[in-house]
Amino acid sequence: MEKITFKDLGCISYRDAWDLQQSLMDGLIRDKLELRQLAKAGTLPEMTPVRNHQLLFCEHRPVFTLGKSGSADHLLMSAPALEELGFEFFKINRGGDITYHGPGQLVAYPIFDLDGFFSDVHRYVRYLEEVVIRTLSTYGLAGVRSDGFTGVWLEPDGNRPMRKICAIGVHLSRWVTMHGFAFNVNTNLMHFDYIVPCGIADPNKTVTSLQAELGHEVAMDEVKAEVKRHFQEVFGFAWAEAAQNS
């Protein structure tokens, strides 16, 4: 069984989190290539070293990120306006279009070597969605998938349209993952007005948060515990010792 080290980074700048992800990904890839070289040479150690999988949780200061397949036109603010509001903007290497990160949003960054699980990126994204769907169910909400779109949604309800509560965007190299999902817990949803969220310009689709759906603020530590528990259930791993009290 694979083991995962969990780290809660707290509130961290997007750049620092991105650099950390890249460093951890590079380390996993480097270890994998070294083991392959040892296997070719017939000099593998008797006990194969364990993969150094990581699961990072954090919140970010207000920032917009644009995926490699996205359009800069979906940012509805000028550079001076961004600066005036104190928002950052990054073009990054994940899939997907533009999204927002900020306080009150739980961001999860799995740095997993999928060779330890399964080599299927679509299955991986479905598993990430399933983690959030199961978490929502503990709050009495029925999260769903939407055909043609990644992420987790809530079905139309009365006068409310289809609502996205969790965005997903990932990047893989040699089956090692980075980036992940952004789950709106107590997020300021007004900040999504500055973008075309995920590039979806459809009046019948909008964004929401756990707070908006339940009508009250939700303790972030409580949500983190639920998401962490469902990660373990869905992916079927064990926590490394360092994760036990995190």
N, C-alpha and C positions, 0 to 999 in steps of 0.2 A: 504493500500500500504506500502511495506517495505521501510525503509529509510537506506541510505548508508552514512557513514562518509568517506570522501576522504582525503588522506594524501599523499603529495609528499615528499618523503624522500630524494630526491636529490641523490647524489652519496654516497653510503653506502657500508660498507664491507658486504660480503655475510653472514658471521657469525652473525653480528648484525641484519641483516634483517631476517634471519632464526629464531633467538631467539625472535624477536618481533612477527613474525607470530605465533610461537608456543604459546607465551603468550596470544595473542588475541584469538587464537583458543581455548585454555584451558579455557579462560574466558567465551566464548560463550557456550562451553559444560557445564561448571559449572552452568551457569545461567539456561540452559535448564533442567539439572537434578534437580536443586532446585525447579523449577516450577512444574516438574512432581511430586516431593514429596509433594508439597503443594496441587496439584490437588488430589492426593490420599487421603490426609488428609482432603480434603474438605475445605481448608483455602486459596484458591486463592484470591489475592487482587481484588477489584472491577475493577480496571484498570490493565490489564495484562501489565507488563513492555515490552517495545519494544526490539527487538533483536538488539544487538550492532554489526551490519554488518560493515565491513571495506573494503575499496579498497585502496591499497597501490601502488604507482608508485615509481620506483627508477631506477638508473643505478648502476652497480657494477664495482669495480676494476676487472682486468682480473682474471677470475676464471673458472675452469671446475667443473661441478657437474655430478655425476654418480647416476642414478636412481636405485631403488632396483632390477629392472629386467635387468640391464645393465651388460656389461662385462668390467672388468678393462683393458682387452686387447685393448679396443677401445681408450684408452689414449696412444698416440704414442710418449710420452716423458718419460724420466726417472725422478725420484725425484730430482736429482741434476740439471737437465735441467730446470725443473719447477722453482726451487728456483732461479736459475741464471737469468731467465727472469722475476721473480717477480710475477709469477702466483700462485694462490692457487688451491687446489683440495679438494673436499668434496664428500664423499659418503652420499647420503641423502635418505629420505623416500618417495619421489615422485615416480610415475610411469615413465616408459620410460628408455632410455639409457643415454648416455653421451651428454652433450651440453656445450656450451661456453657462458659466460656472460662477458660483458666488456663495456667500455665507448662507447657512441653512440648507445646503444641498450636500448630500452624501455622495462623494466620488470614490469609486472602487477601482483600483488598478491591480489586476492579477498579472503577475509576471510568472507565467507558467510555461514549462516545457511540455507541450502537448504530446510529445513522444511518450510521456509517462501516463497519459490518459487515452487519447485517441487523436488521430491525424485527420481532422475534419473541421474546417473553420466554420462551416454552417452549423454543425452540431454544437460547436463551442459557443456561438452567439445565442443559439436556442437555450443552452444551459444558463448563460448569463441572464437571459430573459426569465427563465424559470426561477432563478434565485429571487428576483424581484416579485414575480407573481406569487410565490409562496409567502414572501414577506407581507405583501398587501393583504393576503387572505387572513393573516393574524389580526388585521385591523378591520376585518369585515368587508374588504373591498375586492372585487373580482377583476384582477388585471387580465388583459387579453393581448394577443398579438394581432397585428393588422397586416393583411396581405399586401405585399409590396413594400413594406416599411419595417425597419428594425425598431427595437425598443419595446416598451410596455405601455399599454393604453388602457383607458377606461371607456366603456361603451357609452353612446349617447344616453342621456338621462334627463327626461323632461325637456326643458329649453336648452340644456347644455349639450354641445356637440361632442364628438369623439375627442378625448383628451389624453395627451401624452404626459405621462408622469415620470418616465425614465428614458433617457437617450443612451444609445450604445454606439461606440465607434472603436474599432480595434486595429492594431497593426501586428503583423506576424513576420518573423524572419527565422528561417530554419525551424519552424514550428514553435518558436518561442514568442509569447504574446506580450504586448504592452498596450497602454491605454485601457479602456474598459467601459464603465457606465457611470452616468450621473443621475442620481435619484433625487427628485425634488421632495424634500421633507418639509422644511419651513422656509422655502425659497421665496425671495421677492419676485413674484411673477411679472411685475411691471417691467423688469429689466429685459424680458423677452420681447417687449414692444420695439426694442432697438434693432431687432434682427428679423429675418424670416426664419423662424426656428426649424432647423434641420433642412432648410430649403423647401419646406412644404407650404406653398402659398394657396391654402385651401380654407375658405371660411368655415367649412364643416369640420375642421381639425384645429385644435388649440392645445395649450399646455395647462397643466394643473400641478398641484402639490398635495402631499398627504395632509398638510394643515388645511388647505382649501377644501378638501373632500370631507374631512372630519369636523371642521368648524372650530378647531382649537389647535394651538401649538403642540407639537409632539416632542418628547424628550429625545434628543439626538442619540444619547448613549443607549437608550432602549432600542432605537431603530438599528443602530450598529450591531447590537447583540443579536437581533433577529436576522439581519443580513448575514452576519458571520455564521450563525447556526445553519442557515439554509445553504450557504456556500458549501459547507461540509457535507450536508445531506445530498445535494445535487451532484457534486463532483466526486464524492466518496473517498476523501483523503483523511489523514490523521493530522492533528496539529503538532508541529514541532514543539519541543518543550518550552521554548521562549514565548509561544503563543498562549500558553495555558492561562496566564494571569494578565494578559493584555486586554 
